[in-house]
């Protein structure tokens, strides 16, 4: 009995003594969200989504932004900015984060990129069909641990015009920073650091488009209000924030928000199931107006927007996307071209003039919303073409993909939404906060 009483007495004394409690700090990132690097053993993961991060007392968190940072300092009650592209925050006294390059009195509550997430580089190795223009890579160089190459642009700097751009899809979780990456961008170099200069890039506002559409008589009667939208060709990757002016074009609004968004959504689902896709996008032609709407026989029937600065902006007839699955199935759907008709005047029964559509031969499109609606002009008419059928018909088209050794990892081919893989694709375990989402 006495030993038990002694044990209970000892525990009661210990419970009254001060205990060392190891707490945690919390910080939120907002869009445009910084790239956050987390290292686990030999692997470094990057998260590019707006998230909430927690670290224990004394732990650091490493953040990267291509155009500097903006963060709110709770202690001083004001927003601070820095042009540095890397910031390290440290958890202090289990209460708050502070910038290790600044004062410990700082209480960094939230943080986001000042303008751009990606850095810009020029590659000495050119994209296909881009020998006379600049090949610009948007990504991030992390030094010894590796790099991210998120997109590459074939850009005519003198004409301030995009020829086309390309990227490779990756699952939205668990992207690992490495010295190589799968897909078409791996061979491109981060050779010359380029400082983004907005004065060299043509900037066009939506209000300029709307003004022309409402005041030009020959087009005002043809289109409903807000029929066209000036927006980036890239609409599924927030990491390209800050470079929209370089990627901008005039969209038929229902196409961009309808079937173009539908096929991108289907590709994202297929990517999250473990697939990777090389994608190139560009525009082609100029939209033609109905002949009766343009007056005399010698009047132009092309849809060209006249801007207040004296320049003009053609409305493209087509938006194209050249897609290749890196995990080959051996079928016709491994590589094809999606063509969006950027015109409300195009009828689905005329689509065969461009190619015989083969969307039903693409496994990952089967059973999707796109498969049901892509032939309906109300959602923007989109068709799928074989490369050989349209390679000579599209402006700035770079040709078929050249086979390169993309990866040593074998991933099961991705099929339609109704397909259930027999095994699980490799996943990396994440914590309960889903930091890597």
Secondary structure, DSSP 8 states (H G I E B T S, - for coil): -HHHHHHHHHHHHHHTS------EEEEEE-SS--EEEEEETTEEEEE-S--EEEEETT-EEEEE-TT-EEEEETTTTEEEEE--SEEEEEEETTTEEEETTS-TT--EEEEEESS-SSEEEE-SS--TT-TTSEEEEEEEE-GGG-EEEEEEEEEETTTTEEEEEEEE---SS-EE-BS--SSTTTTS---EEE---GGGS----HHHHHHHHHH-HHHHTTS-TT-EEEEES--S-GGGTT-HHHHEEEEEHHHHHTHHHHHHHHHHHHHHTT--EEEEEEEES--B--GGGS-STTS--B-EEE-TTS-EEE--SEEEEEEEESS--SSGGGEEEEEEE--TT--GGGGGGT----GGG-GGGTTSHHHHHTT-GGG--EEEE-HHHHTTTSTT---S-------S--------TT---SS--------TT-TT-
